[in-house]
Structures are given as C-alpha cells and as structure tokens.
Amino acid sequence: LTGSALGAMARRISSQGKVTISVDEYSSNPTQAFTHYNINQSRFQPPHVHMVEPLPYDAPKPVGHTRFVCVSDTHSRTDGIQMPFGDVLLHTGDFTELGLPSEVKKFNDWLGSLPYEFKVVIAGNHELTFDKDFMAELIKQDYYRFPSVTKLKTEDFDDVQSVLTNCVYLQDSEVTIKGFRIYGTPWTPWFNGWGFNLPRGQSLLDKWNQIPEDVDILMTHGPPLGFRDWVPKELQRVGYGIMTDGYTTFINSSTCTVSFQPTNPPFIFDLPNPGNS
C-alpha cells in the first residue's frame, strides 16, 4: 500500500452539519488498516466500491456540463503527453523532479501552451522548494541529500510559486471556477523524507480537517486508504485508475510509472454546471 500519486475526487456534497473525525487506531499502519476493514467489513470490495471505465476522449460533452482533464506526476516529462479536449485542467502534483526553479518554469511554459480555459495545480512531494519548512531543515543539514536543491540560495526559491503564472496554484486553499468549488492540498504520509510529508495520525488529520465540507472537487496528492493506492509489483502503475463508492469518484491520474515513464494517459470527466454556470 502506498500514498503515492493522487487524484481528483469529484462529488457534490450536501452540508449535513460539522462532522468530527478522530484518528483511527490503525492510522499508523495502512496495511493493517486495509486488512482489518476489508476482512471485517469488505469495505474495499464490491458492492461497496467499483472500478469505473474511463470516459473516452471522443465522448460528446453533454450540454450544460464542464469537462475536466486530470493529470498528475508528470515529473518534467510532458513533451509526449497527448492532452485531450476539455475546459479545466487539474494537475495534482509532482510536476517536477525536485522543484528546481528551472523545472517549475518549464512546467509553467507547458501550461501556457495548453488551450484549457482554466488550469488548477497543487504540489506533490517532489516539489521540494514549495515546502518552506522542508527547505529550511534541508539547508541546515550537514549532509546534502538533494545536492542540486541545497545549492540554491533562499532568494532562488523563496517565491517559487509566483513562477506559476499560467494556472491557479492551490495549497490548503480553494478556488471557485465555473461555479465549482475546488480545494487543493499537497500533504501525504511521511515517505523517506520528501516535501509535504507529515506523520500519519493527528498531524495529517489537522490538514484534512481544513478541507471545507461543501467542495465539489478535492485535489490531493495521495488517495484515501483503499482507493487506487495499491501498487502491484508486476504492474508498477502506482494505483492508476478510477473507483467509486457510489457517492464519491476517486481518480488516480498518475502519468508516470514508478520508473518515471510517462505511460498513463490523462483522464476526463464531465460535471453538470452548478446553476447553469
């Protein structure tokens, strides 16, 4: 099990009052949690969850709908990606290898070449320079784990988000586009000390509790337990695919495989415009 890659989760949520969520007893061990809930409740098997066939690129967009294009984990390998028609691009992180300013500029130039009316982006664990706390600790270290990053001067990356002029960048924040509330957050469970890593449990829960209740699209860099987070060794596709529990659709749109090959094509989905926006 892994918290890698990510997706967009699209759902119209009705406000039913504030829900209090506490740390699960198995939160520190996702494999144990998956086994426990799958055996006792079959939570991650039909009829509770189902795989979803991707919408074909040539499917006509219904009248009064917005088409979203989902992509993730491009890791500066965007040259060969065939991007489908759509209205709004959602990129859920790891658009660079290390978050170097030159990589960010290259990504921003690519975004500028795309025809989408809106582009929304979050960071992933590879966008090291976007995580200010991570960079502060990295620079203080006696050994250089990421030599090309630690050689940067603070002024080189202090305002690196401003390089992204061709998109809306979200970091624990939201934007409303064409009537849809979109919230983006980059955090993932600790994994070998990368950016935007936090310990499982309360530290991550505090971030999740910042997510508004009435969002239509939630952009994260890691899926919830049991939803496109399994990494079969023989496939090495990092959970790429679409699932639903009947209420929420979970999309893992990782472009690159674990060997950093940009193999997986983007996903598209259509949502009815709120109030005919």
TIDODO-318981 format. One record per residue: residue in three letters; x, y, z of N, C-alpha, C, O in turn. Coordinates in steps of 0.02 Angstrom, whole numbers, padded with zeros to 5 digits, always signed. Atoms other than C-alpha are relative to their C-alpha. Layout:
BEGIN
ALAXYZXYZXYZXYZ/...
END
This chain:
BEGIN
LEU+00042-00060+00000+00000+00000+00000+00044+00062+00000+00096+00064+00032/THR-00039-00062+00004+00061+00174-00039-00046+00059-00005-00103+00053-00027/GLY+00038-00062+00006+00001+00352-00029+00024+00040-00059+00015+00101-00060/SER-00029-00037+00055+00085+00397-00192-00053+00019-00052-00107-00010-00055/ALA+00035-00024+00059+00015+00486-00341-00064+00035+00015-00052+00074+00060/LEU+00059-00037-00018-00155+00561-00322-00058+00007-00041-00055-00022-00095/GLY+00052-00016+00044-00309+00610-00396-00047+00052+00022-00040+00081+00076/ALA+00053-00046-00015-00456+00721-00401-00060-00040+00021-00075-00092-00008/MET+00060+00034-00022-00612+00670-00307-00058+00048-00012-00060+00102+00016/ALA+00055-00044+00018-00771+00742-00379-00065-00025+00031-00084-00082+00022/ARG+00064+00018-00029-00932+00743-00282-00037+00063+00022-00006+00109+00049/ARG+00040-00054-00027-01072+00862-00244-00020-00021+00070-00055-00070+00079/ILE+00010+00019-00070-01079+00859-00054-00054+00045+00031-00050+00106+00027/SER+00051-00038-00035-01232+00911+00044+00024+00014+00071+00050-00031+00104/SER-00022-00017-00067-01196+01003+00205-00049-00029+00050-00108-00011+00051/GLN+00042+00032-00051-01262+00899+00349+00025+00018+00070+00013-00020+00117/GLY-00027-00018-00064-01176+00992+00489+00072-00024+00007+00095-00066-00032/LYS-00070+00015-00010-00999+00980+00554+00009-00072+00024-00025-00094+00070/VAL-00016+00068-00019-00928+00804+00565+00067-00001+00035+00116+00027+00011/THR-00063+00006-00038-00796+00765+00696+00033-00066-00017+00002-00119-00011/ILE-00038+00060+00019-00663+00642+00639+00059-00007+00047+00097+00040+00058/SER-00056+00013-00045-00540+00563+00760+00050-00046-00035+00034-00077-00086/VAL-00053+00041+00029-00377+00472+00724-00019-00074+00009-00034-00096+00064/ASP+00015+00072-00002-00409+00289+00680+00056-00037+00035+00115-00018+00031/GLU-00050+00038-00037-00320+00160+00787+00051-00032-00045+00106-00049-00023/TYR-00047+00032+00047-00239+00087+00631+00033+00051-00046+00064+00031-00096/SER-00024-00051+00047-00187+00252+00553+00075-00004-00012+00099+00016-00065/SER-00073+00003+00009-00001+00220+00580+00022-00060-00041+00081-00066-00059/ASN-00017+00061+00038-00008+00054+00486-00053-00011-00054-00102-00046-00041/PRO+00052+00004+00051-00105+00068+00321-00014-00071-00023-00071-00088-00040/THR+00010+00070+00021-00078-00115+00275-00045-00036+00050-00090-00073+00030/GLN+00042+00030-00052-00152-00171+00441-00071+00028-00003-00120-00009+00005/ALA+00066-00031+00005-00295-00048+00421-00039-00029-00058-00098-00045-00052/PHE+00033+00028+00059-00334-00110+00246-00024-00071+00014-00081-00088-00002/THR+00017+00070-00014-00332-00291+00303-00059-00004+00049-00106-00043+00039/HIS+00052+00001-00052-00440-00256+00456-00068+00019-00029-00117-00018-00019/TYR+00065-00023+00024-00577-00159+00367-00024-00040-00060-00084-00046-00071/ASN+00021+00040+00057-00576-00268+00213-00027-00067+00023-00077-00092-00004/ILE+00023+00065-00025-00594-00430+00311-00064+00007+00040-00111-00032+00031/ASN+00058-00007-00044-00719-00366+00438-00060+00032-00033-00117+00018-00014/GLN+00055-00037+00030-00823-00253+00326-00002-00004-00076-00049+00022-00107/SER-00006+00002+00074-00769-00291+00146-00005+00070-00029-00033+00080-00083/ARG+00009-00070+00017-00754-00103+00135+00028+00018-00069+00002+00063-00102/PHE-00033-00018+00062-00642-00102-00018-00015-00050-00056+00023-00056-00104/GLN+00021+00047+00051-00734-00234-00119-00072+00014-00021-00109+00047+00016/PRO+00071-00006+00019-00897-00238-00218-00043-00035+00053-00021-00085+00080/PRO+00036-00055+00035-01035-00194-00184+00017+00069+00027-00012+00119+00004/HIS-00015-00065-00030-00956-00056-00080+00039+00046-00048+00027+00106-00049/VAL-00038-00040+00048-00834+00002-00215+00002-00036-00067-00005-00097-00071/HIS-00003+00028+00068-00821-00023-00402+00052+00037-00040+00065+00097-00030/MET-00042-00032+00049-00696+00011-00538-00044+00036-00051-00101+00016-00063/VAL+00037-00041+00049-00751+00141-00666+00039+00002-00065+00099+00015-00065/GLU-00032-00004+00065-00714+00135-00851+00011+00074-00018-00034+00115-00010/PRO-00013-00070+00018-00630+00296-00910-00046+00024-00056-00065-00014-00100/LEU+00040-00031+00053-00733+00414-01017+00043+00008-00062+00098+00037-00058/PRO-00039-00007+00062-00673+00404-01198+00010+00073-00019-00034+00115-00007/TYR-00014-00069+00019-00592+00562-01264-00049+00027-00051-00063+00086-00052/ASP+00046-00024+00053-00714+00568-01410-00073+00001+00023-00117+00013-00017/ALA+00069-00003-00026-00867+00558-01297-00024+00072-00003+00011+00118+00020/PRO+00025-00069+00004-00976+00711-01332-00013+00028+00070-00040-00008+00113/LYS+00013-00032-00064-00985+00833-01187-00073+00020+00003-00096+00056-00041/PRO+00070-00019-00005-01165+00850-01128-00009+00075+00005+00034+00111+00032/VAL+00016-00071-00004-01245+01020-01144-00007+00020+00074-00035-00018+00114/GLY+00005-00024-00069-01230+01121-00983+00048-00034+00047+00038-00033+00108/HIS-00050+00033-00041-01079+01023-00921+00069+00032-00010+00081+00067-00060/THR-00070-00020+00005-00896+01063-00889+00043-00062-00003+00033-00109+00036/ARG-00045+00058+00006-00761+00942-00944+00066+00015+00035+00100+00064+00021/PHE-00063-00005-00037-00614+00917-00826+00050-00051-00027+00032-00107-00045/VAL-00055+00044+00022-00447+00843-00878+00047-00009+00059+00073+00039+00087/CYS-00041+00016-00059-00348+00755-00741+00067-00029-00020+00071-00075-00060/VAL-00067+00025+00013-00161+00729-00745+00041+00010+00064+00025+00053+00105/SER-00040-00004-00061-00028+00703-00612+00068-00033-00012+00076-00071-00060/ASP-00065+00034+00001+00152+00651-00581+00032+00000-00069+00052-00053-00095/THR-00031-00005+00066+00219+00714-00746+00076+00006+00004+00111-00009-00044/HIS-00072+00001-00014+00393+00742-00671+00042+00029-00057+00092-00001-00077/SER-00037-00035+00054+00452+00863-00807+00003-00040-00065+00046-00027-00107/ARG+00002+00042+00060+00408+00733-00940-00065+00012-00037-00105-00035-00046/THR+00064-00018+00030+00267+00823-01029+00002+00001-00076-00051+00006-00108/ASP-00006-00011+00073+00333+00830-01208-00043-00048-00041-00072-00028-00091/GLY+00036+00049+00041+00249+00670-01268-00071-00013+00022-00104-00057-00006/ILE+00067+00012-00025+00086+00682-01172-00053+00027-00048-00051+00086-00066/GLN+00055-00021+00042-00068+00688-01283-00058+00024+00044-00090-00016+00078/MET+00050-00029-00044-00188+00806-01196-00068+00004-00035-00072+00031-00090/PRO+00066+00000+00031-00374+00783-01230-00036+00067+00006-00014+00111+00043/PHE+00042-00059-00004-00506+00916-01257-00030+00005+00070-00046-00045+00102/GLY+00033-00011-00064-00577+00994-01100-00004+00074+00014+00020+00116-00024/ASP+00008-00069-00021-00622+01153-01009+00048+00019+00056+00075+00074+00057/VAL-00040-00013-00059-00524+01139-00847+00051-00055+00010+00034-00114+00010/LEU-00054+00048-00014-00356+01055-00816+00012-00003+00075+00018+00048+00108/LEU-00017+00011-00070-00323+00980-00645+00065-00040+00003+00067-00097-00019/HIS-00064+00035-00008-00141+00935-00606+00013-00009+00074+00018+00040+00111/THR-00003+00014-00072-00120+00850-00438+00069-00016+00025+00078-00062+00065/GLY-00065+00001-00032+00064+00869-00405+00053-00042-00033+00040-00082-00078/ASP-00060+00031+00029+00239+00805-00442+00007+00019-00073+00017-00024-00117/PHE-00011-00024+00068+00253+00912-00597+00075+00011-00014+00094+00027-00070/THR-00072-00004+00009+00442+00920-00568+00032-00062+00030-00002-00107+00056/GLU-00037+00054-00035+00577+00802-00506+00021+00022+00069+00019-00017+00116/LEU-00024-00024-00064+00644+00912-00366-00025+00070+00017-00006+00098+00069/GLY+00024-00067-00014+00554+01077-00377+00049+00055-00017+00043+00111+00008/LEU-00049-00051+00020+00702+01168-00455-00035+00056-00039-00080+00041-00078/PRO+00033-00055+00036+00654+01341-00520-00001-00010-00076-00050+00008-00108/SER-00001+00013+00072+00707+01289-00696-00053-00050-00020-00083-00044-00073/GLU+00052+00049+00013+00589+01140-00686-00069+00032+00003-00113+00018-00037/VAL+00064-00034-00009+00447+01249-00624-00015+00044-00060-00071+00047-00084/LYS+00009-00042+00059+00474+01371-00767-00019-00041-00061-00064-00022-00100/LYS+00015+00044+00057+00473+01229-00894-00073-00023+00004-00108-00025-00047/PHE+00069+00022-00010+00309+01166-00821-00048+00056-00015-00099+00046-00047/ASN+00044-00057+00012+00233+01339-00823-00005+00017-00075-00058+00035-00099/ASP+00001-00011+00073+00282+01360-01006-00045-00051-00034-00082-00035-00080/TRP+00043+00053+00028+00197+01194-01045-00073+00017+00013-00115+00010-00031/LEU+00069-00019-00015+00040+01251-00955-00024+00055-00047-00080+00055-00071/GLY+00018-00056+00043+00043+01410-01058-00015-00021-00072-00049+00015-00109/SER+00012+00024+00068+00042+01308-01218-00065-00038-00007-00086-00054-00063/LEU+00062+00040+00001-00118+01215-01171-00061+00045-00008-00061+00101+00017/PRO+00057-00043+00017-00287+01279-01230-00055+00004+00052-00106+00038+00040/TYR+00054+00003-00049-00389+01248-01072-00015+00070+00027+00029+00112+00036/GLU+00021-00065-00025-00489+01396-01007+00028+00012+00070+00047+00068+00086/PHE-00026-00006-00067-00433+01361-00829+00048-00059+00013+00038-00114-00012/LYS-00047+00052-00020-00287+01263-00755+00012+00007+00075+00029+00061+00099/VAL-00007-00001-00072-00277+01216-00572+00053-00051+00020+00052-00108-00005/VAL-00058+00041-00016-00120+01144-00493+00012-00002+00075+00004+00048+00109/ILE-00026+00006-00068-00062+01077-00325+00070-00029-00003+00090-00055-00055/ALA-00067+00030-00004+00112+01024-00270-00006-00072+00023-00057-00095+00048/GLY-00007+00068-00026+00169+00848-00231+00064-00004+00041+00097+00047+00052/ASN-00059+00007-00043+00309+00778-00125+00065+00016-00037+00116+00029-00004/HIS-00060-00017+00037+00434+00810-00266+00011+00075-00008+00065+00097-00028/GLU-00009-00073+00004+00403+00998-00264+00032+00025+00065+00000+00059+00104/LEU-00034-00014-00062+00532+01019-00127+00001+00075+00017-00011+00094+00074/THR-00008-00071-00013+00554+01207-00146-00066+00034+00018-00065+00090+00043/PHE+00065-00028-00018+00367+01236-00121-00015-00009+00074-00059+00024+00101/ASP+00009+00014-00072+00379+01168+00057+00053+00039+00038+00110+00016+00044/LYS-00049-00044-00032+00462+01309+00154+00031-00031+00062+00091-00024+00074/ASP-00027+00032-00060+00480+01211+00316+00050-00054-00018+00102-00061+00014/PHE-00046+00052+00023+00560+01066+00223+00066+00030-00022+00119+00006-00004/MET-00061-00032+00025+00684+01182+00137+00042+00029+00056+00103+00026+00053/ALA-00037-00028-00056+00731+01267+00299+00040-00053+00036+00097-00042+00056/GLU-00035+00055-00032+00776+01100+00376+00053-00030-00045+00107-00049-00021/LEU-00047+00030+00047+00862+01035+00220+00065+00040-00003+00119+00011-00004/ILE-00059-00043+00006+00980+01183+00209+00043-00004+00063+00104+00005+00059/LYS-00038+00004-00063+01031+01160+00392+00036-00066+00009+00080-00072+00051/GLN-00029+00066-00009+01079+00978+00369+00074-00001-00018+00097+00037-00060/ASP-00072+00007+00012+01262+00925+00374+00014-00038-00065+00067-00029-00095/TYR-00011+00037+00062+01240+00807+00226-00050+00024-00052-00104+00049-00034/TYR+00042-00025+00053+01165+00850+00059-00034-00058-00035-00005-00092-00077/ARG+00038+00054+00031+01031+00727+00012-00021+00019-00071-00022-00023-00116/PHE+00021-00025+00066+00973+00833-00134+00048+00056-00020+00032+00115-00012/PRO-00052-00050+00013+01132+00921-00193-00023+00059-00042-00007+00117-00026/SER+00019-00054+00044+01053+01022-00333-00049+00048+00033-00054+00106+00014/VAL+00048-00042-00036+00919+01087-00213+00035+00039+00055+00022+00099+00064/THR-00033-00033-00056+01031+01126-00064+00049+00054-00023+00069+00096+00016/LYS-00044-00051+00027+01144+01229-00177-00037+00065-00015-00006+00117-00026/LEU+00040-00059+00015+01001+01350-00207+00006+00051+00056+00011+00033+00115/LYS+00004-00053-00050+01002+01517-00119-00074+00012+00016-00118+00000-00025/THR+00069-00010-00021+00847+01563-00022-00039+00043-00049-00097+00030-00063/GLU+00035-00044+00047+00806+01702-00144-00017-00034-00065-00058-00009-00104/ASP+00014+00036+00061+00807+01574-00284-00068-00035+00002-00100-00045-00050/PHE+00062+00039-00005+00654+01483-00217-00051+00029+00048-00105+00001+00057/ASP+00043-00026-00053+00577+01594-00084-00071+00015-00025-00119+00009+00012/ASP+00066-00016+00029+00435+01645-00201-00012-00042-00063-00037-00017-00113/VAL+00002+00042+00060+00440+01497-00320-00070-00009-00027-00079-00020-00087/GLN+00069+00007+00025+00250+01486-00328-00018+00054-00051-00060+00043-00094/SER+00016-00055+00046+00249+01652-00419+00020-00015-00072-00002+00019-00118/VAL-00019+00020+00067+00331+01566-00568-00060-00029-00037-00064-00026-00099/LEU+00059+00032+00030+00165+01477-00598-00052+00053-00020-00102+00062+00014/THR+00044-00054+00023+00083+01618-00695-00056-00024-00045-00103+00013-00060/ASN+00049+00026+00048-00018+01506-00810-00050-00048+00032-00080-00089-00002/CYS+00048+00043-00035-00125+01420-00678-00020+00031+00066+00008+00082+00087/VAL+00017-00015-00070-00211+01436-00511+00035-00052+00043+00023-00112+00035/TYR-00035+00046-00044-00097+01360-00379-00036-00002+00067-00047+00050+00098/LEU+00034+00009-00064-00184+01289-00226+00044-00037+00050+00076-00087+00033/GLN-00037+00033-00055-00100+01245-00061-00040+00011+00064-00035+00064+00095/ASP+00046-00006-00056-00225+01212+00078-00046+00061-00012-00057+00102+00033/SER+00042-00057+00019-00338+01334-00013-00049-00022-00054-00046-00078-00078/GLU+00052+00018+00048-00484+01339-00133-00011+00055-00051+00009+00113-00041/VAL+00019-00047+00051-00547+01423-00289-00068-00023-00028-00082-00082-00030/THR+00063+00016+00033-00718+01431-00372+00007+00015-00074+00022+00071-00094/ILE-00007-00006+00072-00714+01401-00560-00063-00027-00033-00083-00084-00022/LYS+00062+00019+00036-00870+01397-00669-00052-00027+00049-00092-00070+00031/GLY+00048+00020-00050-00970+01377-00509+00020-00058+00043-00015-00074+00091/PHE-00024+00058-00039-00871+01228-00443+00050+00022+00053+00097+00059+00038/ARG-00049-00013-00053-00782+01240-00276+00054-00054-00003+00039-00114+00002/ILE-00057+00045+00007-00610+01162-00294+00049+00015+00056+00071+00072+00065/TYR-00048-00008-00055-00496+01133-00145+00061-00044-00014+00054-00100-00037/GLY-00061+00038+00012-00314+01079-00158+00045-00002+00060+00054+00048+00094/THR-00046+00008-00056-00194+01010-00029+00054-00050-00018+00038-00102-00048/PRO-00055+00041+00025-00021+00932-00056+00024-00055+00046+00067-00094+00026/TRP-00031+00041-00051+00009+00832+00102-00009-00075-00010-00061-00097-00034/THR+00002+00073+00003+00049+00646+00107+00035-00028+00062+00075+00007+00093/PRO-00035+00031-00056+00104+00524+00243+00076-00001-00012+00099-00005-00069/TRP-00073-00001+00005+00290+00527+00281+00024-00059-00042+00004-00116-00033/PHE-00027+00050+00045+00386+00434+00146+00072+00020-00018+00083+00058-00065/ASN-00071-00012+00013+00576+00440+00153+00021+00073+00000+00070+00091-00032/GLY-00021-00069-00010+00581+00623+00198-00002+00044-00061+00048+00077-00076/TRP+00008-00045+00057+00515+00714+00045-00041+00061+00022-00057+00069+00081/GLY+00039-00060-00017+00418+00877+00036-00072-00016+00017-00100-00067-00004/PHE+00070+00005-00019+00246+00900+00111-00016-00068+00031-00072-00094+00023/ASN+00011+00062-00037+00267+00740+00214-00017+00015+00073+00015+00059+00103/LEU+00018-00007-00070+00184+00727+00384-00010-00069+00030-00028-00115-00006/PRO+00014+00065-00032+00170+00586+00512-00074-00018-00006-00117+00026-00004/ARG+00069+00023+00000+00014+00481+00499-00032+00014+00068+00002+00015+00119/GLY+00035-00014-00062-00117+00520+00628-00021+00073+00005-00045+00102-00044/GLN+00027-00066-00013-00157+00688+00705+00028+00054-00045-00008+00100-00065/SER-00030-00052+00042-00034+00790+00602-00034+00005-00068-00049+00060-00092/LEU+00035-00001+00064-00116+00738+00439-00074+00016+00009-00104+00051-00032/LEU+00071-00014-00012-00291+00743+00513-00013+00075+00007-00064+00100-00016/ASP+00008-00073-00006-00265+00926+00557-00003+00033-00068-00040+00082-00078/LYS+00003-00026+00069-00234+00959+00372-00066-00018-00033-00097+00024-00066/TRP+00063+00022+00032-00385+00857+00316-00059+00038+00030-00108+00050-00005/ASN+00055-00036-00031-00495+00949+00440-00007+00072-00025-00057+00105-00012/GLN+00005-00067+00030-00457+01111+00347-00042-00002-00064-00061+00051-00090/ILE+00037+00006+00063-00549+01043+00194-00073+00020+00012-00105-00008+00056/PRO+00070-00020-00008-00718+01130+00176-00047-00058-00014-00030-00104-00052/GLU+00047+00056+00007-00871+01018+00185-00036+00001-00068-00059-00052-00091/ASP+00042-00005+00060-00955+01081+00026+00040+00005-00064+00016+00034-00113/VAL-00039-00003+00062-00815+01062-00101-00029-00048-00051-00057-00100-00034/ASP+00021+00044+00055-00858+00988-00270+00056-00044-00024+00045-00102-00040/ILE-00058+00037+00023-00683+00934-00318+00056+00009+00051+00075+00065+00067/LEU-00056-00001-00047-00546+00889-00194+00062-00026-00035+00063-00083-00058/MET-00063+00019+00031-00370+00885-00264+00051-00015+00054+00067+00028+00095/THR-00051+00021-00048-00243+00788-00161+00056-00035-00038+00050-00051-00097/HIS-00055+00036+00031-00076+00705-00195+00003-00072+00023+00048-00109+00003/GLY+00003+00069-00023-00122+00544-00109-00072-00020+00012-00111+00021+00038/PRO+00069+00021-00007-00283+00442-00107-00016-00023+00071+00030-00037+00109/PRO+00018+00030-00064-00381+00385+00045+00014-00075-00003+00019-00105-00056/LEU-00015+00071-00005-00346+00209+00105-00048-00042-00041-00109-00036-00036/GLY+00040+00048+00037-00405+00076-00015-00026+00023-00067-00059-00015-00103/PHE+00026-00027+00063-00444+00189-00163+00057+00019-00046+00084+00074-00041/ARG-00053-00011+00050-00316+00173-00304+00067+00013+00033+00107+00052+00007/ASP-00064-00011-00034-00171+00165-00180+00043-00063+00002+00096-00062+00032/TRP-00037+00063+00000-00113-00014-00210+00049-00001-00058+00034+00023-00112/VAL-00052+00002+00052+00048-00044-00307+00019-00072-00014+00065-00098+00017/PRO-00020+00068+00018+00053-00218-00386+00069+00001-00032+00081+00039-00079/LYS-00069-00002+00025+00236-00256-00417+00004-00018-00074+00047+00008-00110/GLU-00005+00020+00070+00200-00338-00584-00026+00054-00047-00012+00052-00107/LEU+00027-00052+00043+00109-00184-00647+00038+00065+00006+00051+00099-00044/GLN-00037-00061-00013+00202-00040-00566-00035+00061-00030-00003+00102-00063/ARG+00038-00057+00028+00065+00082-00613-00024+00048+00054-00063+00093+00040/VAL+00013-00046-00055+00052+00166-00443-00075+00015+00008-00094+00073+00016/GLY+00071-00008-00015-00135+00138-00423-00039+00038-00052-00096+00058-00038/TYR+00033-00038+00053-00180+00224-00587-00069-00030-00016-00075-00090-00025/GLY+00067+00024+00016-00367+00212-00621-00054+00039+00036-00040+00089+00070/ILE+00058-00035-00027-00541+00263-00565-00042-00049+00040-00055-00105+00018/MET+00044+00040-00042-00650+00196-00424-00057+00044+00026-00051+00105+00026/THR+00054-00037-00032-00815+00245-00345-00029-00042+00056-00030-00103+00053/ASP+00037+00034-00054-00905+00203-00184-00074+00015-00006-00112+00003+00041/GLY+00070-00017+00010-01070+00262-00257-00016+00072+00019-00069+00097+00001/TYR+00010-00069-00021-01052+00435-00181+00055+00046-00027+00042+00101-00051/THR-00058-00038+00021-00877+00494-00225+00037-00039-00053+00044-00100-00049/THR-00042+00031+00051-00773+00460-00380+00072+00017+00015+00090+00076+00022/PHE-00070-00008-00017-00588+00434-00344+00042-00012-00063+00037-00065-00093/ILE-00040+00006+00061-00466+00465-00487+00074+00005+00017+00097+00055+00044/ASN-00073-00002-00005-00282+00420-00481+00026+00010-00071+00025-00037-00112/SER-00018-00017+00068-00214+00507-00635+00076+00005-00011+00099+00045-00051/SER-00073-00002+00005-00028+00473-00615+00023-00015-00071+00011-00070-00096/THR-00025+00009+00068+00053+00496-00785+00060-00047-00002+00063-00093-00042/CYS-00061+00040-00001+00222+00421-00741-00009-00063+00043-00044-00062+00094/THR-00004+00061-00040+00250+00244-00678+00053+00010+00053+00085+00063+00057/VAL-00052-00005-00052+00365+00208-00531+00069+00003-00030+00117+00023+00005/SER-00065-00007+00034+00507+00200-00658+00003+00066-00040+00047+00075-00082/PHE+00002-00067+00029+00461+00378-00712-00008+00000-00076+00021+00042-00111/GLN+00017+00002+00071+00398+00329-00883-00070+00031-00009-00118+00007+00022/PRO+00065-00033+00008+00255+00444-00942-00047-00041-00044-00061-00025-00101/THR+00038+00050+00037+00146+00298-00993-00075+00011+00002-00110-00001-00048/ASN+00073-00001-00012-00027+00332-00923-00032+00064-00027-00009+00119-00011/PRO+00032-00059+00028-00143+00449-01020-00044+00036+00052-00064+00005+00101/PRO+00044-00037-00045-00246+00586-00934-00071-00030+00000-00091-00065-00047/PHE+00070+00017-00004-00424+00554-00877-00042+00062-00011-00019+00118+00000/ILE+00047-00055+00005-00575+00661-00916-00065-00019+00036-00082-00078+00041/PHE+00067+00012-00027-00742+00681-00828-00041+00064-00009-00014+00119-00012/ASP+00046-00055+00010-00895+00791-00852-00044+00008+00062-00067-00041+00091/LEU+00046-00014-00055-00996+00876-00715-00050+00053-00023-00033+00099-00059/PRO+00050-00051+00017-01160+00972-00734+00016+00066+00033+00035+00069+00092/ASN-00016-00066-00027-01134+01157-00712-00048+00020+00056-00108+00015+00048/PRO+00043-00023-00055-01198+01222-00544-00039+00062-00021-00010+00112-00041/GLY+00041-00058+00017-01343+01338-00578+00011+00025-00071+00005+00085-00084/ASN-00011-00018+00071-01305+01333-00765+00055+00052-00009+00048+00099-00048/SER-00056-00047+00005-01139+01423-00740+00033-00005-00068+00081+00031-00082/
END
